[in-house]
Amino acid sequence: MKKTVFLAGLLFAALFFSACGAERSGQAAASELYDKGLAIVSKMDTMAESEAYLLLVAGPAEIRDIIDDIGSGDYAKPESAFKIDIPDSAVISSFKAHSDYDIPANLLPDVIGRFISSIAARVNGMNGASTIAAASVVSAGDCFVSKGQKNNTLFLYIFGNGYSAAVSFVPGSGGAVAAAGSFLVSGELNAASSEEDIETWLEEVSQLYGCTISRIKDQ
């Protein structure tokens, strides 16, 4: 009897510490993506503030005015940040709701990745073509290896200056992860303060349901 209790105790301890290790690993992965996303936002801010860069790529005065307004903000630390895990099933459901769904299986991963990466463009599109163009001029991306990143993930960084930023992380083959960042013009997002607010916003702008949303604690 004592031997059975002892073995049961060992098994419980092994499961407990394994679970704790998994939780710490998940937290570390989220923290890594948070930092990578914020670094991309910082690069986007540098683009918006660089006169030399804008002389090369910025277009009409209306677009330049929007970029100048973006560049006047402080993006060192967001007022709040949210991590959104987007399952393939949520994207496929959105496809089926708005079109005749007949996407070849071998194209599906690419289509899903593009859909997630284009959420920012769809949001900015609600404010007109000039906003889309301005945000695209100061958008940035990255590609890195993270074998532990399995989920399509979107980070939202909400700043107190009227602008927010979205950085998507889409895993590929061999542990590669493609990151894409863009500033967002969205009054509803600026007012969001909870997971429920983000869930409602995401459903409205992209018709994505069943995503897992976590507020990131102060870093």
Disulfide bonds with the S-S distance in Angstrom:
none
